[in-house]
Amino acid sequence: MNFEPCIRYFDNLGLAKVYVRITHKRKIGYIKTRFIANQSQVDGTRVKDIKLLAKIIPLIQEWSEMLNSVSLDDVNEMIEYITLSKEVSFTEFSHGYIRNESKKGRDKSMANYLTALRSFQDFLKKDEIYSLTIISS
């Protein structure tokens, strides 16, 4: 597995969001970071600014340690695992919503919501669904 800070495109102000490209078994994925680069900080799509790299490298080291503690073979699973701590559980949110609405006496319609949630879980073949999964799938 390989991590590399990069940009994907510049906006009309000449700024670009910094991503970390993850390559594993010839598959590529991207994780957006909170960093922004200008044109003088990059060479093509590669981040070359030392000060910016000094801020990104500890993040990459943290992610690398996280992935070394698990065995994942898919880039998308790796990205999901890295970002899970920051993502909202759609499953947890749905169960909370269903509980709250059931308390208000909307049991029949909430039974339909629960059925839809279970069908969605079966479709994705996952018991726990996170917002990143919904966006990327």
Phi and psi restraints in degrees (value plus and minus 20) as a CYANA .aco file:
   2 ASN   PHI    -152.7  -112.7
   2 ASN   PSI     116.3   156.3
   3 PHE   PHI    -133.7   -93.7
   3 PHE   PSI     116.6   156.6
   4 GLU   PHI    -166.8  -126.8
   4 GLU   PSI     103.0   143.0
   5 PRO   PHI     -87.5   -47.5
   5 PRO   PSI     115.9   155.9
   6 CYS   PHI    -174.5  -134.5
   6 CYS   PSI     152.8   192.8
   7 ILE   PHI    -139.7   -99.7
   7 ILE   PSI     141.2   181.2
   8 ARG   PHI    -129.0   -89.0
   8 ARG   PSI     -56.4   -16.4
   9 TYR   PHI    -185.2  -145.2
   9 TYR   PSI     138.9   178.9
  10 PHE   PHI    -117.8   -77.8
  10 PHE   PSI     124.8   164.8
  11 ASP   PHI    -105.2   -65.2
  11 ASP   PSI    -198.5  -158.5
  12 ASN   PHI     -91.5   -51.5
  12 ASN   PSI     -26.7    13.3
  13 LEU   PHI    -113.5   -73.5
  13 LEU   PSI     -21.7    18.3
  14 GLY   PHI      63.6   103.6
  14 GLY   PSI      -1.5    38.5
  15 LEU   PHI    -132.8   -92.8
  15 LEU   PSI     134.0   174.0
  16 ALA   PHI    -160.6  -120.6
  16 ALA   PSI     120.3   160.3
  17 LYS   PHI     -91.5   -51.5
  17 LYS   PSI     122.3   162.3
  18 VAL   PHI    -113.6   -73.6
  18 VAL   PSI     111.0   151.0
  19 TYR   PHI    -134.2   -94.2
  19 TYR   PSI     142.4   182.4
  20 VAL   PHI    -133.1   -93.1
  20 VAL   PSI      98.8   138.8
  21 ARG   PHI    -106.1   -66.1
  21 ARG   PSI     107.3   147.3
  22 ILE   PHI    -128.5   -88.5
  22 ILE   PSI     105.5   145.5
  23 THR   PHI    -138.5   -98.5
  23 THR   PSI     108.1   148.1
  24 HIS   PHI    -169.7  -129.7
  24 HIS   PSI     103.3   143.3
  25 LYS   PHI      31.6    71.6
  25 LYS   PSI      27.7    67.7
  26 ARG   PHI      44.9    84.9
  26 ARG   PSI      -8.1    31.9
  27 LYS   PHI    -125.6   -85.6
  27 LYS   PSI     123.8   163.8
  28 ILE   PHI    -141.9  -101.9
  28 ILE   PSI     120.3   160.3
  29 GLY   PHI    -161.8  -121.8
  29 GLY   PSI     141.9   181.9
  30 TYR   PHI    -148.1  -108.1
  30 TYR   PSI     122.5   162.5
  31 ILE   PHI    -142.1  -102.1
  31 ILE   PSI     103.8   143.8
  32 LYS   PHI     -95.5   -55.5
  32 LYS   PSI     116.7   156.7
  33 THR   PHI    -125.4   -85.4
  33 THR   PSI     158.5   198.5
  34 ARG   PHI    -107.3   -67.3
  34 ARG   PSI     -19.1    20.9
  35 PHE   PHI    -109.9   -69.9
  35 PHE   PSI     131.5   171.5
  36 ILE   PHI    -148.9  -108.9
  36 ILE   PSI     119.8   159.8
  37 ALA   PHI    -140.0  -100.0
  37 ALA   PSI     130.1   170.1
  38 ASN   PHI    -122.7   -82.7
  38 ASN   PSI     157.8   197.8
  39 GLN   PHI     -84.8   -44.8
  39 GLN   PSI     -47.3    -7.3
  40 SER   PHI     -96.8   -56.8
  40 SER   PSI     -32.7     7.3
  41 GLN   PHI    -114.3   -74.3
  41 GLN   PSI     -21.5    18.5
  42 VAL   PHI    -149.7  -109.7
  42 VAL   PSI     139.1   179.1
  43 ASP   PHI    -148.0  -108.0
  43 ASP   PSI      82.6   122.6
  44 GLY   PHI      52.4    92.4
  44 GLY   PSI    -133.9   -93.9
  45 THR   PHI    -129.0   -89.0
  45 THR   PSI     -23.8    16.2
  46 ARG   PHI    -108.7   -68.7
  46 ARG   PSI     115.9   155.9
  47 VAL   PHI     -97.5   -57.5
  47 VAL   PSI     106.3   146.3
  48 LYS   PHI    -136.2   -96.2
  48 LYS   PSI     -32.1     7.9
  49 ASP   PHI     -90.8   -50.8
  49 ASP   PSI     102.8   142.8
  50 ILE   PHI     -82.8   -42.8
  50 ILE   PSI     -61.9   -21.9
  51 LYS   PHI     -85.5   -45.5
  51 LYS   PSI     -59.9   -19.9
  52 LEU   PHI     -88.6   -48.6
  52 LEU   PSI     -62.5   -22.5
  53 LEU   PHI     -81.5   -41.5
  53 LEU   PSI     -56.4   -16.4
  54 ALA   PHI     -83.3   -43.3
  54 ALA   PSI     -47.0    -7.0
  55 LYS   PHI    -102.7   -62.7
  55 LYS   PSI     -49.7    -9.7
  56 ILE   PHI    -105.3   -65.3
  56 ILE   PSI     -54.8   -14.8
  57 ILE   PHI     -78.4   -38.4
  57 ILE   PSI     -62.7   -22.7
  58 PRO   PHI     -80.8   -40.8
  58 PRO   PSI     -54.5   -14.5
  59 LEU   PHI     -84.6   -44.6
  59 LEU   PSI     -63.8   -23.8
  60 ILE   PHI     -83.8   -43.8
  60 ILE   PSI     -60.9   -20.9
  61 GLN   PHI     -82.7   -42.7
  61 GLN   PSI     -61.2   -21.2
  62 GLU   PHI     -81.8   -41.8
  62 GLU   PSI     -65.4   -25.4
  63 TRP   PHI     -84.3   -44.3
  63 TRP   PSI     -60.0   -20.0
  64 SER   PHI     -82.3   -42.3
  64 SER   PSI     -62.9   -22.9
  65 GLU   PHI     -84.0   -44.0
  65 GLU   PSI     -59.9   -19.9
  66 MET   PHI     -80.3   -40.3
  66 MET   PSI     -64.4   -24.4
  67 LEU   PHI     -94.0   -54.0
  67 LEU   PSI     -46.5    -6.5
  68 ASN   PHI     -89.5   -49.5
  68 ASN   PSI     -40.3    -0.3
  69 SER   PHI    -107.0   -67.0
  69 SER   PSI     -25.0    15.0
  70 VAL   PHI    -150.8  -110.8
  70 VAL   PSI     146.9   186.9
  71 SER   PHI    -137.8   -97.8
  71 SER   PSI      79.6   119.6
  72 LEU   PHI    -142.2  -102.2
  72 LEU   PSI     118.8   158.8
  73 ASP   PHI    -130.7   -90.7
  73 ASP   PSI     -26.2    13.8
  74 ASP   PHI    -131.7   -91.7
  74 ASP   PSI     114.6   154.6
  75 VAL   PHI     -79.8   -39.8
  75 VAL   PSI     -62.0   -22.0
  76 ASN   PHI     -83.7   -43.7
  76 ASN   PSI     -57.7   -17.7
  77 GLU   PHI     -85.3   -45.3
  77 GLU   PSI     -58.3   -18.3
  78 MET   PHI     -83.2   -43.2
  78 MET   PSI     -66.3   -26.3
  79 ILE   PHI     -82.3   -42.3
  79 ILE   PSI     -63.2   -23.2
  80 GLU   PHI     -82.1   -42.1
  80 GLU   PSI     -62.4   -22.4
  81 TYR   PHI     -83.4   -43.4
  81 TYR   PSI     -63.0   -23.0
  82 ILE   PHI     -84.3   -44.3
  82 ILE   PSI     -60.3   -20.3
  83 THR   PHI    -111.8   -71.8
  83 THR   PSI     -25.1    14.9
  84 LEU   PHI     -77.5   -37.5
  84 LEU   PSI     -59.1   -19.1
  85 SER   PHI     -83.7   -43.7
  85 SER   PSI     -39.9     0.1
  86 LYS   PHI    -122.6   -82.6
  86 LYS   PSI     -29.1    10.9
  87 GLU   PHI    -115.6   -75.6
  87 GLU   PSI     135.3   175.3
  88 VAL   PHI    -110.5   -70.5
  88 VAL   PSI     117.5   157.5
  89 SER   PHI     -99.9   -59.9
  89 SER   PSI      93.8   133.8
  90 PHE   PHI     -85.2   -45.2
  90 PHE   PSI     -56.8   -16.8
  91 THR   PHI     -82.8   -42.8
  91 THR   PSI     -67.7   -27.7
  92 GLU   PHI     -82.9   -42.9
  92 GLU   PSI     -63.2   -23.2
  93 PHE   PHI     -80.6   -40.6
  93 PHE   PSI     -64.7   -24.7
  94 SER   PHI     -83.2   -43.2
  94 SER   PSI     -64.6   -24.6
  95 HIS   PHI     -83.1   -43.1
  95 HIS   PSI     -59.2   -19.2
  96 GLY   PHI     -83.9   -43.9
  96 GLY   PSI     -62.7   -22.7
  97 TYR   PHI     -83.2   -43.2
  97 TYR   PSI     -64.5   -24.5
  98 ILE   PHI     -82.3   -42.3
  98 ILE   PSI     -62.9   -22.9
  99 ARG   PHI     -80.9   -40.9
  99 ARG   PSI     -68.0   -28.0
 100 ASN   PHI     -82.6   -42.6
 100 ASN   PSI     -63.1   -23.1
 101 GLU   PHI     -90.9   -50.9
 101 GLU   PSI     -53.0   -13.0
 102 SER   PHI     -84.8   -44.8
 102 SER   PSI     -56.6   -16.6
 103 LYS   PHI     -84.3   -44.3
 103 LYS   PSI     -45.1    -5.1
 104 LYS   PHI    -105.4   -65.4
 104 LYS   PSI     -17.6    22.4
 105 GLY   PHI      71.2   111.2
 105 GLY   PSI      -1.6    38.4
 106 ARG   PHI    -123.3   -83.3
 106 ARG   PSI      25.8    65.8
 107 ASP   PHI     -80.4   -40.4
 107 ASP   PSI     -62.5   -22.5
 108 LYS   PHI     -86.0   -46.0
 108 LYS   PSI     -66.0   -26.0
 109 SER   PHI     -90.0   -50.0
 109 SER   PSI     -50.7   -10.7
 110 MET   PHI     -91.5   -51.5
 110 MET   PSI     -47.2    -7.2
 111 ALA   PHI     -82.9   -42.9
 111 ALA   PSI     -57.6   -17.6
 112 ASN   PHI     -87.6   -47.6
 112 ASN   PSI     -60.2   -20.2
 113 TYR   PHI     -80.9   -40.9
 113 TYR   PSI     -64.2   -24.2
 114 LEU   PHI     -83.3   -43.3
 114 LEU   PSI     -61.4   -21.4
 115 THR   PHI     -82.0   -42.0
 115 THR   PSI     -62.8   -22.8
 116 ALA   PHI     -83.7   -43.7
 116 ALA   PSI     -61.5   -21.5
 117 LEU   PHI     -81.7   -41.7
 117 LEU   PSI     -65.9   -25.9
 118 ARG   PHI     -83.2   -43.2
 118 ARG   PSI     -59.3   -19.3
 119 SER   PHI     -83.9   -43.9
 119 SER   PSI     -60.6   -20.6
 120 PHE   PHI     -83.6   -43.6
 120 PHE   PSI     -62.0   -22.0
 121 GLN   PHI     -83.0   -43.0
 121 GLN   PSI     -61.6   -21.6
 122 ASP   PHI     -84.0   -44.0
 122 ASP   PSI     -61.1   -21.1
 123 PHE   PHI     -81.4   -41.4
 123 PHE   PSI     -64.5   -24.5
 124 LEU   PHI    -101.9   -61.9
 124 LEU   PSI     -30.6     9.4
 125 LYS   PHI      38.8    78.8
 125 LYS   PSI      21.4    61.4
 126 LYS   PHI    -160.4  -120.4
 126 LYS   PSI     120.3   160.3
 127 ASP   PHI    -101.3   -61.3
 127 ASP   PSI     -54.7   -14.7
 128 GLU   PHI    -131.2   -91.2
 128 GLU   PSI     101.9   141.9
 129 ILE   PHI    -133.6   -93.6
 129 ILE   PSI     109.4   149.4
 130 TYR   PHI    -129.3   -89.3
 130 TYR   PSI     139.7   179.7
 131 SER   PHI     -78.2   -38.2
 131 SER   PSI     -55.1   -15.1
 132 LEU   PHI     -81.3   -41.3
 132 LEU   PSI     -57.5   -17.5
 133 THR   PHI     -82.9   -42.9
 133 THR   PSI     -61.5   -21.5
 134 ILE   PHI     -87.4   -47.4
 134 ILE   PSI     -61.4   -21.4
 135 ILE   PHI     -88.7   -48.7
 135 ILE   PSI     -61.4   -21.4
 136 SER   PHI    -106.3   -66.3
 136 SER   PSI     -35.8     4.2
